[in-house]
């Protein structure tokens, strides 16, 4: 009975979202304020019913209701309660429900947080978001309902959640990633609303900026969590694989990165308006495309867990409708937009344009690399696989170029920047970056690796150029303290995010070049020494977990001969699925991780062990966290709220 | 003119849509290699059974055989292992293994536990050979003829149905070589 209520709640949410996508839109066109006013309560209603559906699905998992197919596939009596909850989004149907719930959440957030916006804009934005919600709900109800039953022969025991997914990383990775994916629908809806209303002014850019920053922050966090999860859970210590599913999340990220920079230009200077709209549309469309690629099985990938042509056709139809429709609207409406100001070739506008070009081209590269095998095949030109070498060969130079401009841009000014100014400000950071990079590199390894050197030069370049810019800002004030406090939150947010880029580059280069590992047969008492650490294997014993049995080894670690840590890698056998999983033991550190994975049991209590030394690997995710925090800080800048109030007041004056 | 350009994103997307639609109805498991009818890429990598013995592409010459790319981290490899046992151990077809981006110790233990259908296994730890071969993901299975030329590529699990197809192809290759 309860699961049927879940279906019922989903249907009600669908009905409300259909009304939401029609009524306020008509109201906005006919000037019927009453109809537009329906938008906010409807958004709340959709969110309420989807929350009910999500809670019911959670309840079905917690009460082990194996008559529900989705529960029987993804849970088990012995699954711990927190994994029963995360099992809600452990499969196709549930992760779609989570997707659409998050969409409803963002719609609600816009409805609540838009007090200062003109009501007709709010109506249009919420209506567009309602359309997206409705499309996904139709997809869920017609092709992938998580509430479908296995009756009358319901199993007595469930199949358990895939052990790979029984992990903290999976509890948090999909919700964060979806918050990002779906959050881009806000900027998208604002863009569509602006196109529909024909008022493509700087105001829409200002309204969308905080939303886009928050969405981008979540997207960054989600991708980083996914990479971190792959690193410690998959057991072979890599952190990025250029897998199609990873690419699907990277593409919207790249375009969203271009978008947050382009929005800044549009808001401040009123240029690039139609370009920014196109980016806002593309960013969300790419997250839809990502969903399509992952869910439809169009590309073979390690993680595509639902492959079904019927679902694929449905999503493709939806894509054609949403993406095709919005691009058509763009083509018709955006052509007549005029720029509000002009700028010189050497200016901050151009710098941000370079940023936009680099990120868009990078995204196009990833898109081509991901779809190329498919296109070749469809044209009968043979099938070709594109692997990491392609992506690395393109990405490293693109991102190096991006970082060089990131440094130069620190001293650019709006409208026009004299070339003289660049030279006078930049030579010192450039020299310092090279010197500091060589020195640090030599101190670390007493050798010079070209890629590490390049990475260090680029990182120091960011730090020194932006550091110098920061100091000159402080000097403009009477004393340092007011200098510190007078800078806006969005300024500090930007600095933090750019610093994150520098930190991440160090991590990527160091772990790629200086990683070291040993594979060995270790009997109790055996020891292995490398990189100043001694690993002593004390043997393994059997341990009983809630839904697995495990062989847990104890490895004592000495640093320079002094006892340092004990590490406990495990080999788990998950009983329900009969799957064996390696549980890695990690000793995380700021400058290096120690990583121990257990292999198979050999004779006489000996085990195959894989020991890895991973220098600076944390910096990759630390950099991403800096970017996330930076974007959040920028989004919380009170100036957006103040400006929105001013805009509203101004409109009031105009209409009166 | 400007008006015209505004349509490019729309047109580009529609073209992409056509390909995506076609892609939906293509069989993702039939992914011929770029190396079809080319010699097996050269390599020198250790054998799984005797790590101090180095194998090269010459080891894959001499008879028509299957080459199976597998790894212990790949769940589908486990699903197809039973079928490989049947092909290798019961039907006596030579299967070369390419242990892809894997831990050799895990791999040896796996073969001990689930039986070993392979006649030779080469260890491609960093995936270099897989890269040269254009491996998309594990498992993949190739047909290599007696001259060491790659003749066919199958991506994904080898089921009984796939095996019958591969077997047919191997028979055709055998007859053409008699001529």
Interface residues (C-beta under 8 A of the other chain):
Chain A: X234 X235 X236 X274 X278 X281 X282 X285 X292 X296 X297 X298 X299 X300 X301 X302 X307 X309 X312 X313 X316 X319 X320 X323 X324 X327 X328 X330 X331 X332 X334 X335 X371 X373 X374 X375 X377 X378 X382 X383 X384 X385 X387 X388 X389 X519 X521 X579 X597 X599 X600 X601 X602 X608 X610
Chain B: X2 X3 X6 X7 X9 X10 X13 X14 X16 X17 X18 X19 X20 X21 X22 X23 X24 X25 X26 X28 X29 X30 X31 X32 X33 X34 X36 X73 X74 X75 X101 X103 X104 X105 X106 X108 X109 X110 X112 X113 X131 X134 X135 X136 X137 X155 X156
